[in-house]
Amino acid sequence: MAKQGKISHDEYEFIDRGEENFHHIKLVDKSPYKDVVFQFGEVKLLEEDGALRVKFEYEVFENPRFLDTKSDKFVNYIGEILITNLEELLFYNKFKREQSSGN
């Protein structure tokens, strides 16, 4: 996955489609893939040649404008959403641990 840079939170939103423990992501107005709704599947972190690589599966549920959601460009785009959220989750968990230990 090629590094594109952080994806802004105003390019997507999490939506609940009534499935327990599963959230979908809708790409919104500021996204080049506006109106696409997808969900991440299995996510793996792999170390290759001393670098960390993210491999993931995804499923598209809505694509009303018939955009190419199988292209490397789309995969890289949603990969950046995944990375952004993983980084925020790791930072949040680290912050919570530091706060609870009194550091």
Secondary structure, DSSP 8 states (H G I E B T S, - for coil): --------GGGEEEE--S-TT--EEEE-TTSTTTT-EEEEEEEEEEEETTEEEEEEEEEEEE-TT---SSSHHHHHHHHHHHHHHHHHHHHHHHHHHHHHTT-
